[in-house]
Amino acid sequence: MWIIELLVVLFFIWLGARLGSIGIGFAGGFGVLVLALGFGLKPGSIPIDVILIIMSVIAAIAAMQVAGGLDYMVYLAEKVLRSNPKYITFLAPVVTYTMTIFAGTGLTAFSTLPVIAEIAKEKGVRPSRPLAIATVASQIAITASPISAAVIFFASELEKLGVSYIQLLMISIPSSFIACMLAAIVTNFLGKDLKDDPVSQERLAQGLVKPSSDGQVRDIKPGAKTSVLIFLLGLIFVVCYASAISSSIGLIKDPVLPRDEAIMTIMLTVASLIALICKIKTNDVLSAATFKSGMSACICVLGVAWLGTTFVAAHIEEINVLAGSVLETKPWLLAVVLFFAAMLLYSQAATTRALMPAALTMGISPVSAVASFAAVGSLFVLPTYPTLLAAVEFDDTGSTRIGKYVFDHPFLIPGVTTIALAVVLGFIIAPMVI
């Protein structure tokens, strides 16, 4: 029977992928209904903690966007990228990785992708190279961001096994960043140069390629710098507080505010301070692009994570029998499982919430779990994720194109390379830290 139920789960994940965007959340909830009423499965735990963290962080980011903070960050990013444009393939992932670390969401990549495409085109660099690795970097950086829902939830599970929040970051940040940089070297050799690419040359001849510019003048709002500073101070406070209450450090015993609640209150406080000091209209926050995308992400997590936990919770014994011994002898297979799960679930947080508790229950060591964590960043595999589609749209040379086959796109090799390297580095670094 469990095989049929698994097929039901996969069907609704496929349906969600067909619907696209928020539709994967819709389909996930539909799947829970079918499993509950059709097969008698008890609904799994609702990922309220993950959803609330995403909501609070997105609220702060959206407030910062309204205040002009994101525009200011893009302005700084553009200065970095234009400082050495011939190294755009290496600088682009640094920028998107840093912005995701800072913001806790890969949605910030939307603002920088057109800049990356423009600079690459100016210097005759094939835009697909920096765009591909930059997009991948924004996705894997979620596993290293101190305020991402995936990291916060995973840290709470690891705390039960004696691994602290700061230890997780000490492993995930260097392993994922180094992996991105090494993958950038590989990416730099992918595809033909623009002058040798027949598609790009044909588009150029047809007048479909816009002339390059030397950058645009950006209107930076008066409160933009202040909003970024407030958000940065909030981020530092989160890291310091979460580290202080960690059992391994133990500076604060029996904290009044647990880590999850602390992050939510700090982020909402950040949003309040930005609204007060930068004098923004809070109604404008509701229409901000990051707010809309973030709330869509909440629905997606609600649907797919709930669907995943419903199935896993109902069959944890069978999963232990089938996979427990295999994963114990070959712990790297956990990374493979997470890779394919995230590819389908379209969310680092949802994948972490659905599978990591079960993996740890099966006896996977904290070292193996942390080392494999980067694999939840495999959202690049199916070419339907919003940032991938945006990268394709912003590249008018046609170099960042999706072929007639599902996996025929320029993000796959950089992405798989990055994930593989991050996992390998994780298995090297984790035993040194834990």
N, C-alpha and C positions, 0 to 999 in steps of 0.2 A: 504493500500500500504506500509505503514511504516514497517509492520510486515515482508513483503517480503524483503524489503531492509535490515532489521535487519538480516534476514536469510542469505542474500548475504554477509553481513559483517562477520557473524559467519563462513560461508563457507570458506571465504578467510583466516580468522585467522586459521581455521583448516588446510587448505591447506598449509599455512606457517609453521605450526607446523610439518606437514608431511615432508615438504622439509628440515626443520631443519636449524639451524645456520642463516646465512644471508638470507635464503629463506623466512623467515617471512616478511622481508622487501620487497622482490620481490613481494610476494603475496599481501601485503598491497597496493602497487602501482597498481597492477592489479585490485584490488578491487575498488580503486578510479576511475579507467578508466571505469569499469562496471557501477558504480553508476552514473557517470557523463553522459556517452553516452547512457547507457541503461535505466536509470531512470530519467535523467534530473536534478540530484542534482548538485548544485554548489560546486566545490571542496572547502573543508575547508582550513583554514590557514595552510601553511606549517610550521612545527616546526623548523624554521631556527635557532632561538635562542638556543634551546636545542642542536641541532646538532653542532653548532659552539662552544658551551661550551665544549661538549664532545671532539671535535676535538682538541681544544687548551689544555685541561687537559691531554688528551692521548699523545699529542706531547711531553709535558713536562715529563710525566712518561716514555715514550719510550726512550727519551734522557737519563733519569736517569738510565734506564735499561742497555743501551749500555755502560754507564760509570761504570756499576757494582753496582749501588746503590741498585737495587732490591736484588741482591745476598747478599749484606751487610745486608739488612733488614732481609732476610731469615736467615742469620748467627746469627743475634741478636735474632730472633724469636726462633731459635733452642736452643740457650743458655737458654732462658727463659723456654722453654718446657722441656729441660733436667734437669733443676734445681730441679724440683719436678715431675718426670715422672709419679708417681702414681696418680697425680691430672691432668692428661692429658686432661680428659673430661672437666675440668673447665678452664684450661689454654689455650687450643686450640681456643675456641671462643673468648677469650680475645685478642689473637694474631691476628686472622683474622679480628675481629671487628676493632681493632686499625689500622691495615694496610689499611683497606678500608676507615676508617675515614680520614687517612692521605693522601691516594692516590685518593679518590673520585671515585674509581671503585673496584668492587669485583674481578676483574681479578687477583689481587695480590694473591688471595687464591690459584691459581694454583701452585705457588712456594712453599707454605707451606704444602699443602696436603700430598705429599709424606713423608715429615718429620714427620707429625702427625701420619701417618699410621705406619711408622717405629718405632717410640718411643712406640706407643701403643702395637705393636707386641712384642717389647723387654720386656715389663713389663707384658705381658699376659693379657692386657686389650683388650676387644673386640673393634677392630678398628672402627666399625660402629658407636660407641657412640661418640667419639671425632670428627670423620670425619663428621657425620651428623650435629651436633650442630655447628661445625666450619663453614661448608658450609652455613647453615642458617644465622649465625651471619654475614658472609661476604655480604649477600644479604640485610638483614635488616639494616645494618650499612650505606647503601647508603642514607637512609632517615635521617641520622644524620651527614653526611659528609659536611663540610662547602663549599666544591668545587664540589659536585656532581650536575649534571644537574637537577635532580629532585628537590633538595633542592633550588637551585638558582631560578628555574622557579616558584616553589611554593611560595617562599619568595616574588617574584615580584608581584604575585597575592594578597598575604596577605597584602603587603604594602598599597594597595588601600583601605584596610579595617582597617588600623591603627595598624596592627601587624607587628613588625619589624623582620628583619633577625635574630638578636640576640635572640629575644624572641622565635622564632621557634626552634633555636638550644638549648635553655635552656629547652625546653620541649622534643624534639625528642632525644637528647643524653641520658639523664638519663632514660627515659622511655624505650628506646630500649635496652640500655645496661643492666639495671636491669632485663628486661624480658629475655635476653639471659642467664644471670646467673641463674635465677630461672628455666628456661627451661633445663639448663645443669644438674640440680639436678634430674629432671624427666628422662632425657636422660641416666643418669648414671645407671639407673635400667632397661633399655630396652634391650631385647635380652638375650640369654644365654651367659655365659662365654665361651671363646674359647675352654676350655677343655671339655665343655658339648655340644658344637655345632657340630652336626654330619657332616655338610657340611665342616666346617673348619678342622675337624679331618680327613675326607676323603681326602681332598686336601693335608693335611700334609703327610698322608700315601703315596700318589701318588707322593710326591716330588715337588708339585707345589708351596709350600710356601718357599720363599727364606729365608735363615738363616739371623737372625737379626745382625746388626752391631752396633758398638758404635758411630756411626756418621761418616761422611766423612769430609775430609779436603777440605775446600772451598778455591778456589783461588780468593782472593779479589783484585780487580784492584786498582791501586794507587789512582785513582780519585773517588773511590766509596763513601768514607765517605764525601768528599766534595760535591758530587752531591746530597746526601741525605740532607746535611745541607742547600744547596741552595734551594732545594725543600721545606724544612721545613720553611725556612725564607719566601719563597713565599706564603706558606699557611697562616702563621701568618699575613703577609701583607694583604692578601685577607680578612681575618676575621676582622682585624682592620679597613681597609678601608670601607668594606661593612657596618660595624657597625657605623662608623663615618658619613656616608652619609645617614643613616637610618633616617626617619622622626621622630621617637621616641627619638633618641639621638640628631641628628641635629648638630653635631660638624662642618660639612661642608655643607653650604647652596649652592644650585644650583651647584652641582659638575660638573666639565668639563667632567669627565668620569662617566657615569652611572654604576651601579653595573655589569651588564652583560659584557659591554665593558671592564670594569676594570679587571674582572676575566680573560677574553681572553688575554688582553695585558700582565697582570702579568704572566700568565702561559707561554706565548710565550717568554717573557723576561727570565723566569726561564730556558726554553729550550735553549735560546741563551747563557746564562751565563754558563750553564753546558757544552755546546759545546765548548765555548771559554776557560774556565778555566780548564776543565777536558780533553780538547784536543781530543774529540771524532770525528769520521768521520760521518758527518750528513747523508751520504748515508746509513750507517748502521741502522739508526733510522727507515728507511722505511721497513727493513726486521725484525725488532724487533717483538717478539710475541705479546707484548702489543699493538703495533701500528696496527698490522693486526686485532686483536680482537676489538680494539677500533673503527677502521674504519668500521668494520662489524656492530658494534653496531649503528653507525650513519645511515647506510642504513636501519637497522631494525626500528629505531626510525622514520626515514623519512616515511617508508611505513605504519607501523601500527598506528602511531600517526595521520598521515594524513588521513588514513582510518577512524579512530575514530572521528576526528574533523569534517570530511565531513558528517558523519551520524548525529552526535549530533547537529551540527549547523543547519542542515536542519529540525530537529524535536525537537528543544529546547522547543517549546510551548507544544507539546504533552508530552514530558518528564516532564515538569513542572506540567501538569495536573495529570499525572499518579503517579509521584513520589514525587512531591513537598510537598504535605500535609503529606504523610507518613514519609518522611525524617525529616520533621519539628517536628513531634511528637515522632519519634524514630530515632534520629540522628545517633545512633550506627549502623544503617543499611547501612550508607555510607561506613563503614569499610568492611561490607560484599560485597558490590558492588565493591569496590576497590580490594578486595581480589580475587574475581573471574575474574575481568578484567585483573589484572596483571598476573594471572595464564595463561591467554590466550595470552596476548600481549607480554609477555617475556621481559618486560622492565619497570623498576621503572619510568624512565623519560617519556617514551611514555604513560604510564597509567596516570601519573600526568598531562601531557600536554593535554591528550584527555578528562579527566573527571573532574579534579578539578575546572577549570573555570566554567563549567556547574553546578557543585554542589554549588559553591558560588553564582552563578546567581540565583539558586533556593531558596536562602535564608538560606542555611546551615550556622550556626554561625561559626566564625573563630575558636572558642574553639573546636567545634565538628570536623571541618575539620582537624585541627592540630592533635587532638587526634586520628583520624582515619588514618592519613598519613602513619603510620607504615605498614598498610595493603597492600601497594603497593609492599612490599617485598616478596610476595608469589610466587616467581619464582620457588620454590622447589616442587610445587604440582605435576606437570608433570615431570617424570623422564627423560627428554630430554635436560635439561639445561646443558651447557658445564661443569660447576664446579661440578654438580652432577655426570655426566658421568666420570669426572676425578677422583672423590673420589672413585667410584666403581672400576675404572681401577687400582688405586694405592693400593687397598687393596687386596693382593694376598691370604689372608686367606679365602676370600669368604663371610665374615660376612656382608660386605656392598654390598648386592646383591639386584637386582630388581626381584621380583617374577613374576609369569605369569599373574597377574592382573595389570592393569595400575597404580593403587595407592598402590600397594604392595611393598613399599620400606621404608628404615629406616629414611628417611628425613621428612616424613609426620608428625608424632607425635611431634618431636622436633620443626618443623616449625610452625605448627598450634598453639602449646602451646606458642611459642615465640610471634607470631603475636597477639594472644588473650590477653596475659599478657601486651604487649606493648600498645595495644589499651586501656585496662582498666587503666593502669598507666597513659596514656595520658589524659584520662578523669579526673583523679585525679589531675595531675600536671598542666594541661593547665589553669584551672580557677584561680590557684594561680599566674600564670605568666602574663596572658592576662587581 
